Amino acid sequence: MSVNAVKIHHGYSDGSGEYYVVIDAAACNGCGLCIAGCPQKVLELQTVMMDLEDKSVAAVKEEHRKKIKYTCSACKPEGQKTPCSRACKNKAVSVVWNKH
C-alpha cells in the first residue's frame, strides 16, 4: 500500500451512511496500543510507503473493511470515542460514523 494522503480511511460509504476507521499515518508510530485495545480484533500493523520510506502503521484488516459497520458497531462509534481511539496516545486513530 502506498500512502499519498496522511489520513487513511478504512471502510466504506453506502446508502445508509459513512463508516470508516481513520488512521493518521503521520501520527501513527506503530506501537500497537490501538490493536491491543480493539475488542473486535479488527486492527493490524501494515507496512506503507510514506515519504519514500516504509513505515508500520495501524490498519483495518482486509476481511473487515467491507463489514466495518457491523464489526465495529459494538464499540458505539457514534460517540467517536472507541476503544481503539482511546488507546492511541498519539491520537492517530479516529472514526467517521455518519448514519443517513
PyMOL commands that set and color helices and strands:
alter all, ss='L'
color gray80, all
select helices_A, chain A and resi 33-37+62-65+68-71+73-75+77-79+83-87
alter helices_A, ss='H'
color red, helices_A
select strands_A, chain A and resi 7-14+17-24+43-50+53-60+93-99
alter strands_A, ss='S'
color yellow, strands_A
deselect
rebuild
show_as cartoon
